[in-house]
Amino acid sequence: MEQKIRRDRNMGDNLKRLREEHCLSQEKLCAELQRRGCDIGRTTYAKYEAGQLNIRASVLIELKKIYGCGYDAFFFGLE
């Protein structure tokens, strides 16, 4: 039986909070991610923030580098 991973909206809220704290638009953030080798468009990133799509580990790793934070910042408030 196939089981789908439950999408958690709080992860999206944390992604949006971190992006806004660093004064980045989704477009600018995606351009930086693309420069770092992550093939991601603004529409896909918007779905991460909206909780409609699970974020890939490779994107999370690059976001950690961009923001200079620990992984806890992405999972803040998740139980």
N, CA, C and O atoms as a Tripos MOL2 file, in Angstrom:
@<TRIPOS>MOLECULE
protein
  316   315    79     0     0
PROTEIN
NO_CHARGES

@<TRIPOS>ATOM
      1 N           0.8420   -1.1780    0.0000 N.3       1 MET1
      2 CA          0.0000    0.0000    0.0000 C.3       1 MET1
      3 C           0.8880    1.2430    0.0000 C.2       1 MET1
      4 O           1.7630    1.3920    0.8520 O.2       1 MET1
      5 N           0.6560    2.1110   -0.9440 N.am      2 GLU2
      6 CA          1.4390    3.3400   -1.0520 C.3       2 GLU2
      7 C           0.9250    4.3590   -0.0490 C.2       2 GLU2
      8 O          -0.2790    4.5670    0.0980 O.2       2 GLU2
      9 N           1.8780    4.9900    0.6410 N.am      3 GLN3
     10 CA          1.5040    6.0110    1.6120 C.3       3 GLN3
     11 C           2.1580    7.3250    1.2000 C.2       3 GLN3
     12 O           3.3640    7.3700    0.9610 O.2       3 GLN3
     13 N           1.3730    8.3910    1.1170 N.am      4 LYS4
     14 CA          1.8980    9.6890    0.7380 C.3       4 LYS4
     15 C           2.3630   10.4450    1.9740 C.2       4 LYS4
     16 O           1.7840   10.3250    3.0530 O.2       4 LYS4
     17 N           3.4140   11.2190    1.7910 N.am      5 ILE5
     18 CA          3.8970   12.0680    2.8780 C.3       5 ILE5
     19 C           2.9100   13.2150    3.0550 C.2       5 ILE5
     20 O           2.5140   13.8690    2.0900 O.2       5 ILE5
     21 N           2.5240   13.4430    4.2940 N.am      6 ARG6
     22 CA          1.6030   14.5380    4.5750 C.3       6 ARG6
     23 C           2.3620   15.8590    4.4450 C.2       6 ARG6
     24 O           3.4310   16.0270    5.0330 O.2       6 ARG6
     25 N           1.8190   16.7700    3.6900 N.am      7 ARG7
     26 CA          2.4390   18.0770    3.5280 C.3       7 ARG7
     27 C           2.1120   18.9210    4.7470 C.2       7 ARG7
     28 O           0.9760   18.9290    5.2210 O.2       7 ARG7
     29 N           3.1030   19.6260    5.2470 N.am      8 ASP8
     30 CA          2.9140   20.4250    6.4470 C.3       8 ASP8
     31 C           3.0310   21.9000    6.1060 C.2       8 ASP8
     32 O           4.0830   22.3660    5.6700 O.2       8 ASP8
     33 N           1.9710   22.6120    6.3020 N.am      9 ARG9
     34 CA          1.9190   24.0340    5.9660 C.3       9 ARG9
     35 C           2.9090   24.8630    6.7820 C.2       9 ARG9
     36 O           3.3720   25.9040    6.3170 O.2       9 ARG9
     37 N           3.2380   24.4130    7.9910 N.am     10 ASN10
     38 CA          4.1740   25.1570    8.8130 C.3      10 ASN10
     39 C           5.5520   25.2750    8.1630 C.2      10 ASN10
     40 O           6.2250   26.2930    8.3230 O.2      10 ASN10
     41 N           5.9700   24.2540    7.4400 N.am     11 MET11
     42 CA          7.2490   24.3330    6.7270 C.3      11 MET11
     43 C           7.1950   25.4880    5.7390 C.2      11 MET11
     44 O           8.1550   26.2510    5.6260 O.2      11 MET11
     45 N           6.0980   25.6220    5.0330 N.am     12 GLY12
     46 CA          5.9320   26.7280    4.0900 C.3      12 GLY12
     47 C           5.9680   28.0730    4.7850 C.2      12 GLY12
     48 O           6.5700   29.0230    4.2830 O.2      12 GLY12
     49 N           5.3290   28.1580    5.9350 N.am     13 ASP13
     50 CA          5.3480   29.4090    6.6990 C.3      13 ASP13
     51 C           6.7740   29.7670    7.0980 C.2      13 ASP13
     52 O           7.1610   30.9340    7.0430 O.2      13 ASP13
     53 N           7.5530   28.7700    7.4980 N.am     14 ASN14
     54 CA          8.9460   29.0080    7.8810 C.3      14 ASN14
     55 C           9.7760   29.4280    6.6720 C.2      14 ASN14
     56 O          10.6260   30.3110    6.7870 O.2      14 ASN14
     57 N           9.5440   28.8160    5.5260 N.am     15 LEU15
     58 CA         10.2700   29.2000    4.3130 C.3      15 LEU15
     59 C           9.9790   30.6520    3.9530 C.2      15 LEU15
     60 O          10.8860   31.4070    3.6020 O.2      15 LEU15
     61 N           8.7200   31.0340    4.0410 N.am     16 LYS16
     62 CA          8.3350   32.4130    3.7230 C.3      16 LYS16
     63 C           8.9330   33.3980    4.7230 C.2      16 LYS16
     64 O           9.4310   34.4560    4.3370 O.2      16 LYS16
     65 N           8.8840   33.0520    5.9960 N.am     17 ARG17
     66 CA          9.4340   33.9250    7.0390 C.3      17 ARG17
     67 C          10.9200   34.1650    6.8190 C.2      17 ARG17
     68 O          11.3850   35.3030    6.8770 O.2      17 ARG17
     69 N          11.6660   33.0910    6.5670 N.am     18 LEU18
     70 CA         13.1080   33.2290    6.3510 C.3      18 LEU18
     71 C          13.4070   34.0730    5.1120 C.2      18 LEU18
     72 O          14.3040   34.9150    5.1310 O.2      18 LEU18
     73 N          12.6580   33.8450    4.0460 N.am     19 ARG19
     74 CA         12.8680   34.6220    2.8240 C.3      19 ARG19
     75 C          12.6110   36.1000    3.0690 C.2      19 ARG19
     76 O          13.3910   36.9520    2.6430 O.2      19 ARG19
     77 N          11.5220   36.4000    3.7510 N.am     20 GLU20
     78 CA         11.1760   37.7960    4.0200 C.3      20 GLU20
     79 C          12.1710   38.4450    4.9850 C.2      20 GLU20
     80 O          12.4850   39.6270    4.8420 O.2      20 GLU20
     81 N          12.6680   37.6890    5.9610 N.am     21 GLU21
     82 CA         13.6740   38.2200    6.8860 C.3      21 GLU21
     83 C          14.9480   38.6300    6.1590 C.2      21 GLU21
     84 O          15.6680   39.5240    6.6040 O.2      21 GLU21
     85 N          15.2210   37.9720    5.0390 N.am     22 HIS22
     86 CA         16.4100   38.2840    4.2460 C.3      22 HIS22
     87 C          16.0950   39.2220    3.0760 C.2      22 HIS22
     88 O          16.9170   39.4080    2.1790 O.2      22 HIS22
     89 N          14.8880   39.8110    3.0990 N.am     23 CYS23
     90 CA         14.4560   40.8030    2.1060 C.3      23 CYS23
     91 C          14.6250   40.3070    0.6740 C.2      23 CYS23
     92 O          15.1110   41.0320   -0.1930 O.2      23 CYS23
     93 N          14.2210   39.0730    0.4420 N.am     24 LEU24
     94 CA         14.3070   38.4840   -0.8950 C.3      24 LEU24
     95 C          12.9140   38.2360   -1.4460 C.2      24 LEU24
     96 O          12.0190   37.7880   -0.7290 O.2      24 LEU24
     97 N          12.7430   38.5290   -2.7110 N.am     25 SER25
     98 CA         11.5070   38.1320   -3.3910 C.3      25 SER25
     99 C          11.6670   36.6720   -3.8040 C.2      25 SER25
    100 O          12.7760   36.1380   -3.8100 O.2      25 SER25
    101 N          10.5690   36.0440   -4.1430 N.am     26 GLN26
    102 CA         10.6530   34.6670   -4.6310 C.3      26 GLN26
    103 C          11.4950   34.6070   -5.9000 C.2      26 GLN26
    104 O          12.2560   33.6600   -6.0970 O.2      26 GLN26
    105 N          11.3630   35.6050   -6.7510 N.am     27 GLU27
    106 CA         12.1150   35.6380   -8.0050 C.3      27 GLU27
    107 C          13.6200   35.7060   -7.7490 C.2      27 GLU27
    108 O          14.3950   34.9680   -8.3570 O.2      27 GLU27
    109 N          14.0260   36.5980   -6.8410 N.am     28 LYS28
    110 CA         15.4610   36.7480   -6.5470 C.3      28 LYS28
    111 C          16.0160   35.4970   -5.8710 C.2      28 LYS28
    112 O          17.1370   35.0730   -6.1530 O.2      28 LYS28
    113 N          15.2310   34.9190   -4.9880 N.am     29 LEU29
    114 CA         15.6770   33.7000   -4.3130 C.3      29 LEU29
    115 C          15.8420   32.5630   -5.3140 C.2      29 LEU29
    116 O          16.8310   31.8310   -5.2700 O.2      29 LEU29
    117 N          14.8860   32.4150   -6.2050 N.am     30 CYS30
    118 CA         14.9720   31.3430   -7.2100 C.3      30 CYS30
    119 C          16.1520   31.5610   -8.1450 C.2      30 CYS30
    120 O          16.8020   30.6000   -8.5580 O.2      30 CYS30
    121 N          16.4350   32.8150   -8.4820 N.am     31 ALA31
    122 CA         17.5950   33.1060   -9.3320 C.3      31 ALA31
    123 C          18.8810   32.6840   -8.6270 C.2      31 ALA31
    124 O          19.7830   32.1280   -9.2540 O.2      31 ALA31
    125 N          18.9660   32.9470   -7.3270 N.am     32 GLU32
    126 CA         20.1520   32.5430   -6.5600 C.3      32 GLU32
    127 C          20.2410   31.0230   -6.4580 C.2      32 GLU32
    128 O          21.3280   30.4580   -6.5720 O.2      32 GLU32
    129 N          19.1140   30.3640   -6.2460 N.am     33 LEU33
    130 CA         19.1110   28.9010   -6.1970 C.3      33 LEU33
    131 C          19.5460   28.3120   -7.5380 C.2      33 LEU33
    132 O          20.2920   27.3340   -7.5740 O.2      33 LEU33
    133 N          19.0880   28.8970   -8.6270 N.am     34 GLN34
    134 CA         19.4830   28.4260   -9.9530 C.3      34 GLN34
    135 C          20.9740   28.6330  -10.1780 C.2      34 GLN34
    136 O          21.6450   27.7850  -10.7660 O.2      34 GLN34
    137 N          21.4860   29.7600   -9.7080 N.am     35 ARG35
    138 CA         22.9160   30.0330   -9.8210 C.3      35 ARG35
    139 C          23.7360   28.9840   -9.0780 C.2      35 ARG35
    140 O          24.8670   28.6780   -9.4560 O.2      35 ARG35
    141 N          23.1500   28.4410   -8.0200 N.am     36 ARG36
    142 CA         23.8190   27.4280   -7.2070 C.3      36 ARG36
    143 C          23.5290   26.0010   -7.6770 C.2      36 ARG36
    144 O          23.9330   25.0390   -7.0230 O.2      36 ARG36
    145 N          22.8400   25.8640   -8.7920 N.am     37 GLY37
    146 CA         22.6260   24.5400   -9.3760 C.3      37 GLY37
    147 C          21.2940   23.8820   -9.0840 C.2      37 GLY37
    148 O          21.0820   22.7310   -9.4670 O.2      37 GLY37
    149 N          20.3870   24.5830   -8.4120 N.am     38 CYS38
    150 CA         19.0540   24.0340   -8.1490 C.3      38 CYS38
    151 C          18.1100   24.5050   -9.2570 C.2      38 CYS38
    152 O          17.8620   25.7020   -9.4010 O.2      38 CYS38
    153 N          17.6000   23.5770  -10.0210 N.am     39 ASP39
    154 CA         16.7030   23.9090  -11.1200 C.3      39 ASP39
    155 C          15.2940   24.0930  -10.5620 C.2      39 ASP39
    156 O          14.5070   23.1480  -10.5050 O.2      39 ASP39
    157 N          14.9910   25.3230  -10.1520 N.am     40 ILE40
    158 CA         13.7040   25.6080   -9.5280 C.3      40 ILE40
    159 C          13.1850   26.9480  -10.0190 C.2      40 ILE40
    160 O          13.9290   27.9240  -10.1140 O.2      40 ILE40
    161 N          11.9030   26.9770  -10.3280 N.am     41 GLY41
    162 CA         11.2550   28.2080  -10.7680 C.3      41 GLY41
    163 C          10.4230   28.8050   -9.6460 C.2      41 GLY41
    164 O          10.1810   28.1670   -8.6210 O.2      41 GLY41
    165 N           9.9920   30.0360   -9.8600 N.am     42 ARG42
    166 CA          9.2160   30.7380   -8.8380 C.3      42 ARG42
    167 C           7.9050   30.0240   -8.5310 C.2      42 ARG42
    168 O           7.4800   29.9800   -7.3770 O.2      42 ARG42
    169 N           7.2630   29.4680   -9.5490 N.am     43 THR43
    170 CA          5.9900   28.7750   -9.3390 C.3      43 THR43
    171 C           6.1720   27.5840   -8.4060 C.2      43 THR43
    172 O           5.3580   27.3630   -7.5100 O.2      43 THR43
    173 N           7.2260   26.8280   -8.6130 N.am     44 THR44
    174 CA          7.5010   25.6830   -7.7420 C.3      44 THR44
    175 C           7.8020   26.1540   -6.3310 C.2      44 THR44
    176 O           7.3050   25.5810   -5.3620 O.2      44 THR44
    177 N           8.6220   27.2030   -6.2110 N.am     45 TYR45
    178 CA          8.9580   27.7010   -4.8750 C.3      45 TYR45
    179 C           7.7070   28.2270   -4.1640 C.2      45 TYR45
    180 O           7.5540   28.0390   -2.9570 O.2      45 TYR45
    181 N           6.8290   28.8730   -4.9000 N.am     46 ALA46
    182 CA          5.5770   29.3680   -4.3040 C.3      46 ALA46
    183 C           4.7620   28.2020   -3.7430 C.2      46 ALA46
    184 O           4.1010   28.3390   -2.7140 O.2      46 ALA46
    185 N           4.8130   27.0650   -4.4190 N.am     47 LYS47
    186 CA          4.0970   25.8840   -3.9190 C.3      47 LYS47
    187 C           4.7330   25.3560   -2.6320 C.2      47 LYS47
    188 O           4.0230   24.8400   -1.7680 O.2      47 LYS47
    189 N           6.0550   25.4730   -2.4860 N.am     48 TYR48
    190 CA          6.7040   25.0960   -1.2250 C.3      48 TYR48
    191 C           6.1540   25.9580   -0.0980 C.2      48 TYR48
    192 O           5.7700   25.4490    0.9550 O.2      48 TYR48
    193 N           6.1190   27.2700   -0.3270 N.am     49 GLU49
    194 CA          5.6540   28.1980    0.7080 C.3      49 GLU49
    195 C           4.1750   28.0150    1.0170 C.2      49 GLU49
    196 O           3.7490   28.2270    2.1530 O.2      49 GLU49
    197 N           3.3960   27.6280    0.0300 N.am     50 ALA50
    198 CA          1.9530   27.4390    0.2280 C.3      50 ALA50
    199 C           1.6240   26.0760    0.8440 C.2      50 ALA50
    200 O           0.4710   25.8020    1.1750 O.2      50 ALA50
    201 N           2.6330   25.2340    0.9960 N.am     51 GLY51
    202 CA          2.3930   23.9070    1.5560 C.3      51 GLY51
    203 C           1.7750   22.9470    0.5580 C.2      51 GLY51
    204 O           1.2090   21.9280    0.9530 O.2      51 GLY51
    205 N           1.8700   23.2500   -0.7180 N.am     52 GLN52
    206 CA          1.2790   22.4090   -1.7580 C.3      52 GLN52
    207 C           2.2650   21.3900   -2.3210 C.2      52 GLN52
    208 O           1.8730   20.4770   -3.0480 O.2      52 GLN52
    209 N           3.5370   21.5450   -1.9860 N.am     53 LEU53
    210 CA          4.5730   20.6860   -2.5280 C.3      53 LEU53
    211 C           5.6690   20.5200   -1.4850 C.2      53 LEU53
    212 O           6.0530   21.4860   -0.8270 O.2      53 LEU53
    213 N           6.1710   19.3070   -1.3340 N.am     54 ASN54
    214 CA          7.2720   19.0690   -0.3950 C.3      54 ASN54
    215 C           8.5810   19.5470   -0.9970 C.2      54 ASN54
    216 O           8.8560   19.3180   -2.1750 O.2      54 ASN54
    217 N           9.3790   20.2080   -0.1840 N.am     55 ILE55
    218 CA         10.6480   20.7540   -0.6530 C.3      55 ILE55
    219 C          11.6840   19.6490   -0.7920 C.2      55 ILE55
    220 O          11.7400   18.7340    0.0290 O.2      55 ILE55
    221 N          12.4990   19.7360   -1.8320 N.am     56 ARG56
    222 CA         13.5590   18.7580   -2.0520 C.3      56 ARG56
    223 C          14.7130   19.0370   -1.0960 C.2      56 ARG56
    224 O          14.9740   20.1880   -0.7450 O.2      56 ARG56
    225 N          15.3900   17.9940   -0.6840 N.am     57 ALA57
    226 CA         16.5220   18.1230    0.2380 C.3      57 ALA57
    227 C          17.6180   19.0030   -0.3500 C.2      57 ALA57
    228 O          18.2300   19.7860    0.3760 O.2      57 ALA57
    229 N          17.8770   18.8910   -1.6490 N.am     58 SER58
    230 CA         18.9360   19.6910   -2.2780 C.3      58 SER58
    231 C          18.6270   21.1880   -2.1860 C.2      58 SER58
    232 O          19.5340   22.0020   -2.0130 O.2      58 SER58
    233 N          17.3550   21.5440   -2.3010 N.am     59 VAL59
    234 CA         16.9560   22.9480   -2.1840 C.3      59 VAL59
    235 C          17.1160   23.4050   -0.7430 C.2      59 VAL59
    236 O          17.5890   24.5140   -0.4930 O.2      59 VAL59
    237 N          16.7310   22.5720    0.1970 N.am     60 LEU60
    238 CA         16.8540   22.9100    1.6100 C.3      60 LEU60
    239 C          18.3160   23.1360    1.9980 C.2      60 LEU60
    240 O          18.6200   24.0470    2.7680 O.2      60 LEU60
    241 N          19.2040   22.3230    1.4770 N.am     61 ILE61
    242 CA         20.6360   22.4670    1.7550 C.3      61 ILE61
    243 C          21.1400   23.8210    1.2510 C.2      61 ILE61
    244 O          21.8830   24.5110    1.9490 O.2      61 ILE61
    245 N          20.7380   24.1910    0.0480 N.am     62 GLU62
    246 CA         21.1760   25.4800   -0.5070 C.3      62 GLU62
    247 C          20.5520   26.6550    0.2370 C.2      62 GLU62
    248 O          21.2100   27.6740    0.4440 O.2      62 GLU62
    249 N          19.2870   26.5240    0.6400 N.am     63 LEU63
    250 CA         18.6560   27.5950    1.4140 C.3      63 LEU63
    251 C          19.3830   27.8070    2.7400 C.2      63 LEU63
    252 O          19.5540   28.9430    3.1830 O.2      63 LEU63
    253 N          19.8050   26.7300    3.3640 N.am     64 LYS64
    254 CA         20.5630   26.8200    4.6190 C.3      64 LYS64
    255 C          21.8340   27.6380    4.4090 C.2      64 LYS64
    256 O          22.1960   28.4550    5.2560 O.2      64 LYS64
    257 N          22.5040   27.4210    3.2950 N.am     65 LYS65
    258 CA         23.7240   28.1750    2.9780 C.3      65 LYS65
    259 C          23.4070   29.6430    2.6970 C.2      65 LYS65
    260 O          24.1210   30.5320    3.1610 O.2      65 LYS65
    261 N          22.3480   29.8960    1.9460 N.am     66 ILE66
    262 CA         21.9690   31.2740    1.6090 C.3      66 ILE66
    263 C          21.6160   32.0620    2.8590 C.2      66 ILE66
    264 O          22.0500   33.2020    3.0250 O.2      66 ILE66
    265 N          20.8290   31.4560    3.7380 N.am     67 TYR67
    266 CA         20.3590   32.1570    4.9290 C.3      67 TYR67
    267 C          21.3660   32.1220    6.0730 C.2      67 TYR67
    268 O          21.2550   32.9110    7.0110 O.2      67 TYR67
    269 N          22.3340   31.2330    6.0120 N.am     68 GLY68
    270 CA         23.3180   31.1300    7.0830 C.3      68 GLY68
    271 C          22.6860   30.7130    8.3980 C.2      68 GLY68
    272 O          23.0570   31.2160    9.4590 O.2      68 GLY68
    273 N          21.7370   29.8000    8.3310 N.am     69 CYS69
    274 CA         21.0160   29.3510    9.5230 C.3      69 CYS69
    275 C          21.1770   27.8470    9.6880 C.2      69 CYS69
    276 O          21.7440   27.1700    8.8310 O.2      69 CYS69
    277 N          20.6750   27.3450   10.7860 N.am     70 GLY70
    278 CA         20.6480   25.9040   11.0040 C.3      70 GLY70
    279 C          19.3560   25.3230   10.4650 C.2      70 GLY70
    280 O          18.4190   26.0520   10.1410 O.2      70 GLY70
    281 N          19.3170   24.0140   10.3750 N.am     71 TYR71
    282 CA         18.1030   23.3580    9.8740 C.3      71 TYR71
    283 C          16.9150   23.5750   10.8120 C.2      71 TYR71
    284 O          15.7650   23.4960   10.3780 O.2      71 TYR71
    285 N          17.1750   23.8440   12.0740 N.am     72 ASP72
    286 CA         16.0860   24.0720   13.0220 C.3      72 ASP72
    287 C          15.1830   25.2290   12.5760 C.2      72 ASP72
    288 O          13.9830   25.2220   12.8500 O.2      72 ASP72
    289 N          15.7520   26.2040   11.9030 N.am     73 ALA73
    290 CA         14.9610   27.3500   11.4500 C.3      73 ALA73
    291 C          13.8670   26.9250   10.4630 C.2      73 ALA73
    292 O          12.8000   27.5370   10.4230 O.2      73 ALA73
    293 N          14.1220   25.9020    9.6840 N.am     74 PHE74
    294 CA         13.1380   25.4190    8.7140 C.3      74 PHE74
    295 C          12.0410   24.6120    9.3870 C.2      74 PHE74
    296 O          10.9080   24.5700    8.9080 O.2      74 PHE74
    297 N          12.3820   23.9700   10.5000 N.am     75 PHE75
    298 CA         11.4370   23.0730   11.1760 C.3      75 PHE75
    299 C          10.8340   23.6970   12.4290 C.2      75 PHE75
    300 O          10.1680   23.0040   13.1970 O.2      75 PHE75
    301 N          11.0510   24.9700   12.6470 N.am     76 PHE76
    302 CA         10.5410   25.6640   13.8260 C.3      76 PHE76
    303 C           9.0250   25.4870   13.9310 C.2      76 PHE76
    304 O           8.2930   25.7500   12.9770 O.2      76 PHE76
    305 N           8.5770   25.0490   15.0750 N.am     77 GLY77
    306 CA          7.1470   24.9070   15.3290 C.3      77 GLY77
    307 C           6.5170   23.6230   14.8310 C.2      77 GLY77
    308 O           5.3220   23.4090   15.0340 O.2      77 GLY77
    309 N           7.2860   22.7680   14.1880 N.am     78 LEU78
    310 CA          6.7470   21.4920   13.7100 C.3      78 LEU78
    311 C           6.8560   20.4630   14.8340 C.2      78 LEU78
    312 O           7.8420   20.4290   15.5700 O.2      78 LEU78
    313 N           5.8550   19.6500   14.9490 N.am     79 GLU79
    314 CA          5.8710   18.6190   15.9840 C.3      79 GLU79
    315 C           5.9180   17.2560   15.3640 C.2      79 GLU79
    316 O           5.9370   16.2530   16.0770 O.2      79 GLU79
@<TRIPOS>BOND
     1     1     2 1
     2     2     3 1
     3     3     4 2
     4     3     5 am
     5     5     6 1
     6     6     7 1
     7     7     8 2
     8     7     9 am
     9     9    10 1
    10    10    11 1
    11    11    12 2
    12    11    13 am
    13    13    14 1
    14    14    15 1
    15    15    16 2
    16    15    17 am
    17    17    18 1
    18    18    19 1
    19    19    20 2
    20    19    21 am
    21    21    22 1
    22    22    23 1
    23    23    24 2
    24    23    25 am
    25    25    26 1
    26    26    27 1
    27    27    28 2
    28    27    29 am
    29    29    30 1
    30    30    31 1
    31    31    32 2
    32    31    33 am
    33    33    34 1
    34    34    35 1
    35    35    36 2
    36    35    37 am
    37    37    38 1
    38    38    39 1
    39    39    40 2
    40    39    41 am
    41    41    42 1
    42    42    43 1
    43    43    44 2
    44    43    45 am
    45    45    46 1
    46    46    47 1
    47    47    48 2
    48    47    49 am
    49    49    50 1
    50    50    51 1
    51    51    52 2
    52    51    53 am
    53    53    54 1
    54    54    55 1
    55    55    56 2
    56    55    57 am
    57    57    58 1
    58    58    59 1
    59    59    60 2
    60    59    61 am
    61    61    62 1
    62    62    63 1
    63    63    64 2
    64    63    65 am
    65    65    66 1
    66    66    67 1
    67    67    68 2
    68    67    69 am
    69    69    70 1
    70    70    71 1
    71    71    72 2
    72    71    73 am
    73    73    74 1
    74    74    75 1
    75    75    76 2
    76    75    77 am
    77    77    78 1
    78    78    79 1
    79    79    80 2
    80    79    81 am
    81    81    82 1
    82    82    83 1
    83    83    84 2
    84    83    85 am
    85    85    86 1
    86    86    87 1
    87    87    88 2
    88    87    89 am
    89    89    90 1
    90    90    91 1
    91    91    92 2
    92    91    93 am
    93    93    94 1
    94    94    95 1
    95    95    96 2
    96    95    97 am
    97    97    98 1
    98    98    99 1
    99    99   100 2
   100    99   101 am
   101   101   102 1
   102   102   103 1
   103   103   104 2
   104   103   105 am
   105   105   106 1
   106   106   107 1
   107   107   108 2
   108   107   109 am
   109   109   110 1
   110   110   111 1
   111   111   112 2
   112   111   113 am
   113   113   114 1
   114   114   115 1
   115   115   116 2
   116   115   117 am
   117   117   118 1
   118   118   119 1
   119   119   120 2
   120   119   121 am
   121   121   122 1
   122   122   123 1
   123   123   124 2
   124   123   125 am
   125   125   126 1
   126   126   127 1
   127   127   128 2
   128   127   129 am
   129   129   130 1
   130   130   131 1
   131   131   132 2
   132   131   133 am
   133   133   134 1
   134   134   135 1
   135   135   136 2
   136   135   137 am
   137   137   138 1
   138   138   139 1
   139   139   140 2
   140   139   141 am
   141   141   142 1
   142   142   143 1
   143   143   144 2
   144   143   145 am
   145   145   146 1
   146   146   147 1
   147   147   148 2
   148   147   149 am
   149   149   150 1
   150   150   151 1
   151   151   152 2
   152   151   153 am
   153   153   154 1
   154   154   155 1
   155   155   156 2
   156   155   157 am
   157   157   158 1
   158   158   159 1
   159   159   160 2
   160   159   161 am
   161   161   162 1
   162   162   163 1
   163   163   164 2
   164   163   165 am
   165   165   166 1
   166   166   167 1
   167   167   168 2
   168   167   169 am
   169   169   170 1
   170   170   171 1
   171   171   172 2
   172   171   173 am
   173   173   174 1
   174   174   175 1
   175   175   176 2
   176   175   177 am
   177   177   178 1
   178   178   179 1
   179   179   180 2
   180   179   181 am
   181   181   182 1
   182   182   183 1
   183   183   184 2
   184   183   185 am
   185   185   186 1
   186   186   187 1
   187   187   188 2
   188   187   189 am
   189   189   190 1
   190   190   191 1
   191   191   192 2
   192   191   193 am
   193   193   194 1
   194   194   195 1
   195   195   196 2
   196   195   197 am
   197   197   198 1
   198   198   199 1
   199   199   200 2
   200   199   201 am
   201   201   202 1
   202   202   203 1
   203   203   204 2
   204   203   205 am
   205   205   206 1
   206   206   207 1
   207   207   208 2
   208   207   209 am
   209   209   210 1
   210   210   211 1
   211   211   212 2
   212   211   213 am
   213   213   214 1
   214   214   215 1
   215   215   216 2
   216   215   217 am
   217   217   218 1
   218   218   219 1
   219   219   220 2
   220   219   221 am
   221   221   222 1
   222   222   223 1
   223   223   224 2
   224   223   225 am
   225   225   226 1
   226   226   227 1
   227   227   228 2
   228   227   229 am
   229   229   230 1
   230   230   231 1
   231   231   232 2
   232   231   233 am
   233   233   234 1
   234   234   235 1
   235   235   236 2
   236   235   237 am
   237   237   238 1
   238   238   239 1
   239   239   240 2
   240   239   241 am
   241   241   242 1
   242   242   243 1
   243   243   244 2
   244   243   245 am
   245   245   246 1
   246   246   247 1
   247   247   248 2
   248   247   249 am
   249   249   250 1
   250   250   251 1
   251   251   252 2
   252   251   253 am
   253   253   254 1
   254   254   255 1
   255   255   256 2
   256   255   257 am
   257   257   258 1
   258   258   259 1
   259   259   260 2
   260   259   261 am
   261   261   262 1
   262   262   263 1
   263   263   264 2
   264   263   265 am
   265   265   266 1
   266   266   267 1
   267   267   268 2
   268   267   269 am
   269   269   270 1
   270   270   271 1
   271   271   272 2
   272   271   273 am
   273   273   274 1
   274   274   275 1
   275   275   276 2
   276   275   277 am
   277   277   278 1
   278   278   279 1
   279   279   280 2
   280   279   281 am
   281   281   282 1
   282   282   283 1
   283   283   284 2
   284   283   285 am
   285   285   286 1
   286   286   287 1
   287   287   288 2
   288   287   289 am
   289   289   290 1
   290   290   291 1
   291   291   292 2
   292   291   293 am
   293   293   294 1
   294   294   295 1
   295   295   296 2
   296   295   297 am
   297   297   298 1
   298   298   299 1
   299   299   300 2
   300   299   301 am
   301   301   302 1
   302   302   303 1
   303   303   304 2
   304   303   305 am
   305   305   306 1
   306   306   307 1
   307   307   308 2
   308   307   309 am
   309   309   310 1
   310   310   311 1
   311   311   312 2
   312   311   313 am
   313   313   314 1
   314   314   315 1
   315   315   316 2
@<TRIPOS>SUBSTRUCTURE
     1 MET1         2 RESIDUE 1 A MET
     2 GLU2         6 RESIDUE 1 A GLU
     3 GLN3        10 RESIDUE 1 A GLN
     4 LYS4        14 RESIDUE 1 A LYS
     5 ILE5        18 RESIDUE 1 A ILE
     6 ARG6        22 RESIDUE 1 A ARG
     7 ARG7        26 RESIDUE 1 A ARG
     8 ASP8        30 RESIDUE 1 A ASP
     9 ARG9        34 RESIDUE 1 A ARG
    10 ASN10       38 RESIDUE 1 A ASN
    11 MET11       42 RESIDUE 1 A MET
    12 GLY12       46 RESIDUE 1 A GLY
    13 ASP13       50 RESIDUE 1 A ASP
    14 ASN14       54 RESIDUE 1 A ASN
    15 LEU15       58 RESIDUE 1 A LEU
    16 LYS16       62 RESIDUE 1 A LYS
    17 ARG17       66 RESIDUE 1 A ARG
    18 LEU18       70 RESIDUE 1 A LEU
    19 ARG19       74 RESIDUE 1 A ARG
    20 GLU20       78 RESIDUE 1 A GLU
    21 GLU21       82 RESIDUE 1 A GLU
    22 HIS22       86 RESIDUE 1 A HIS
    23 CYS23       90 RESIDUE 1 A CYS
    24 LEU24       94 RESIDUE 1 A LEU
    25 SER25       98 RESIDUE 1 A SER
    26 GLN26      102 RESIDUE 1 A GLN
    27 GLU27      106 RESIDUE 1 A GLU
    28 LYS28      110 RESIDUE 1 A LYS
    29 LEU29      114 RESIDUE 1 A LEU
    30 CYS30      118 RESIDUE 1 A CYS
    31 ALA31      122 RESIDUE 1 A ALA
    32 GLU32      126 RESIDUE 1 A GLU
    33 LEU33      130 RESIDUE 1 A LEU
    34 GLN34      134 RESIDUE 1 A GLN
    35 ARG35      138 RESIDUE 1 A ARG
    36 ARG36      142 RESIDUE 1 A ARG
    37 GLY37      146 RESIDUE 1 A GLY
    38 CYS38      150 RESIDUE 1 A CYS
    39 ASP39      154 RESIDUE 1 A ASP
    40 ILE40      158 RESIDUE 1 A ILE
    41 GLY41      162 RESIDUE 1 A GLY
    42 ARG42      166 RESIDUE 1 A ARG
    43 THR43      170 RESIDUE 1 A THR
    44 THR44      174 RESIDUE 1 A THR
    45 TYR45      178 RESIDUE 1 A TYR
    46 ALA46      182 RESIDUE 1 A ALA
    47 LYS47      186 RESIDUE 1 A LYS
    48 TYR48      190 RESIDUE 1 A TYR
    49 GLU49      194 RESIDUE 1 A GLU
    50 ALA50      198 RESIDUE 1 A ALA
    51 GLY51      202 RESIDUE 1 A GLY
    52 GLN52      206 RESIDUE 1 A GLN
    53 LEU53      210 RESIDUE 1 A LEU
    54 ASN54      214 RESIDUE 1 A ASN
    55 ILE55      218 RESIDUE 1 A ILE
    56 ARG56      222 RESIDUE 1 A ARG
    57 ALA57      226 RESIDUE 1 A ALA
    58 SER58      230 RESIDUE 1 A SER
    59 VAL59      234 RESIDUE 1 A VAL
    60 LEU60      238 RESIDUE 1 A LEU
    61 ILE61      242 RESIDUE 1 A ILE
    62 GLU62      246 RESIDUE 1 A GLU
    63 LEU63      250 RESIDUE 1 A LEU
    64 LYS64      254 RESIDUE 1 A LYS
    65 LYS65      258 RESIDUE 1 A LYS
    66 ILE66      262 RESIDUE 1 A ILE
    67 TYR67      266 RESIDUE 1 A TYR
    68 GLY68      270 RESIDUE 1 A GLY
    69 CYS69      274 RESIDUE 1 A CYS
    70 GLY70      278 RESIDUE 1 A GLY
    71 TYR71      282 RESIDUE 1 A TYR
    72 ASP72      286 RESIDUE 1 A ASP
    73 ALA73      290 RESIDUE 1 A ALA
    74 PHE74      294 RESIDUE 1 A PHE
    75 PHE75      298 RESIDUE 1 A PHE
    76 PHE76      302 RESIDUE 1 A PHE
    77 GLY77      306 RESIDUE 1 A GLY
    78 LEU78      310 RESIDUE 1 A LEU
    79 GLU79      314 RESIDUE 1 A GLU
